[in-house]
Each structure stands twice: as C-alpha cells, then as structure tokens.
Amino acid sequence: MADLTLSTTDIGSLRDILDLADSRSTAPSPAVVEELLRCIERLFDADDAAFHAMDARDFSYQHVQEVVGDEAVVLDAAGLAAWGADDDPGLQVLRDHWWVSSCSLIERTGAPVATSLRSWVSERRWAEHPVHKECLPYVDELILGYPWEVPDRYGSSSVARPVRRSAIAT
C-alpha cells in the first residue's frame, strides 16, 4: 500500500481486518489480535505491528502484543510483571519526552488519533532525538490510538485518561 494505490490483496486485507474487528462475529482474544496485527503488518508493509493497552497516568501496561515477522509476543499481567518495564532505560527516555511526542496526542486531545512520526518530526530531527536513539529505532511509526473510559470506584465513567493503542512501526 506504500505506493498509495489499493491492490486486490490490500482490499482483501481490509476486509479481513473488518471481519476480525467485528466482535459480533469474532470473540476478542490474543489469537484474534495476532491475526489482526498480521493483516495490518501486511497491509502497510511494516516491519512489525503492536497493540499496547497502557494507562498513561502512570505508564503501566495492562496488555502488550506484537508481531515481528514470524515471531509473536503476548504479555499478560504475569508476563508484564516478569518483563520489568520499569527497569528499561529506553522506556524512561520515552516517559521523559511523552508529553511533547506524537504518542501523547490521545491524552492531550482526548480524541482518537491516527498519525505518523513524520507528521510531527522531520527525518533529521528524529534521527537526533533521544527517543529514537534509545527507545524507538524506527524510521517512521504510524500510531492508531483511542481513549478508553474506565469506570471509577464509584461506578461512574472517569475521564478518558487510560489509553489503548496500536502502534505500527515501519
């Protein structure tokens, strides 16, 4: 799809994505998310695709799922505890720059987002950016994200601060 024309394969991938994303016909599961990520990876000719459910208030992950080539990773609560994201210095660099990065658009606007690093940062500036050097070594990254409202302890809906997002790296 990089040449901005849709092939019959691209249209088939889009149909597959719509079918998989329809919770009336497909129950959500890690297997379904993996299949969705593989469709997205093919559609965008990406190096990898990932789905992260994260609370941006404290940068805690609830779910991490990625596909890279033939590899697939799923981290549930136990896997996330073993991963020790807090010990990753690259993630600390991302946290330090979060509120001025395109990653934080969901929290800053409260709206769903579809953006690319290239929409916000020039290639030269990105090459020198600490997040690129220490955390995200991608040439570009397409971020598809949406706010996720969670009931607070009193049962009412809280401000849409927690975030679910799918990031597609290219």
ChimeraX attribute file (.defattr): number of C-alpha atoms within 10 A of each C-alpha:
attribute: neighborCount
match mode: 1-to-1
recipient: residues
	/A:1	13
	/A:2	9
	/A:3	5
	/A:4	6
	/A:5	8
	/A:6	12
	/A:7	11
	/A:8	9
	/A:9	12
	/A:10	17
	/A:11	13
	/A:12	14
	/A:13	19
	/A:14	16
	/A:15	13
	/A:16	15
	/A:17	18
	/A:18	12
	/A:19	14
	/A:20	19
	/A:21	16
	/A:22	11
	/A:23	10
	/A:24	9
	/A:25	9
	/A:26	11
	/A:27	12
	/A:28	13
	/A:29	9
	/A:30	16
	/A:31	11
	/A:32	14
	/A:33	19
	/A:34	20
	/A:35	16
	/A:36	24
	/A:37	25
	/A:38	23
	/A:39	21
	/A:40	21
	/A:41	22
	/A:42	18
	/A:43	20
	/A:44	17
	/A:45	13
	/A:46	19
	/A:47	14
	/A:48	22
	/A:49	27
	/A:50	25
	/A:51	22
	/A:52	18
	/A:53	19
	/A:54	19
	/A:55	16
	/A:56	17
	/A:57	10
	/A:58	9
	/A:59	17
	/A:60	14
	/A:61	20
	/A:62	15
	/A:63	17
	/A:64	20
	/A:65	19
	/A:66	22
	/A:67	22
	/A:68	16
	/A:69	13
	/A:70	7
	/A:71	8
	/A:72	15
	/A:73	14
	/A:74	17
	/A:75	18
	/A:76	15
	/A:77	12
	/A:78	8
	/A:79	13
	/A:80	16
	/A:81	12
	/A:82	10
	/A:83	12
	/A:84	9
	/A:85	15
	/A:86	12
	/A:87	9
	/A:88	11
	/A:89	12
	/A:90	18
	/A:91	18
	/A:92	17
	/A:93	16
	/A:94	18
	/A:95	15
	/A:96	13
	/A:97	16
	/A:98	17
	/A:99	13
	/A:100	10
	/A:101	15
	/A:102	22
	/A:103	23
	/A:104	17
	/A:105	20
	/A:106	24
	/A:107	18
	/A:108	12
	/A:109	10
	/A:110	16
	/A:111	14
	/A:112	16
	/A:113	18
	/A:114	15
	/A:115	16
	/A:116	18
	/A:117	19
	/A:118	14
	/A:119	11
	/A:120	12
	/A:121	15
	/A:122	10
	/A:123	13
	/A:124	8
	/A:125	11
	/A:126	19
	/A:127	15
	/A:128	10
	/A:129	15
	/A:130	16
	/A:131	21
	/A:132	18
	/A:133	14
	/A:134	14
	/A:135	16
	/A:136	16
	/A:137	14
	/A:138	14
	/A:139	13
	/A:140	19
	/A:141	21
	/A:142	21
	/A:143	20
	/A:144	18
	/A:145	23
	/A:146	20
	/A:147	20
	/A:148	21
	/A:149	15
	/A:150	15
	/A:151	12
	/A:152	10
	/A:153	8
	/A:154	7
	/A:155	8
	/A:156	10
	/A:157	11
	/A:158	14
	/A:159	13
	/A:160	16
	/A:161	18
	/A:162	23
	/A:163	26
	/A:164	23
	/A:165	22
	/A:166	21
	/A:167	22
	/A:168	23
	/A:169	23
	/A:170	16
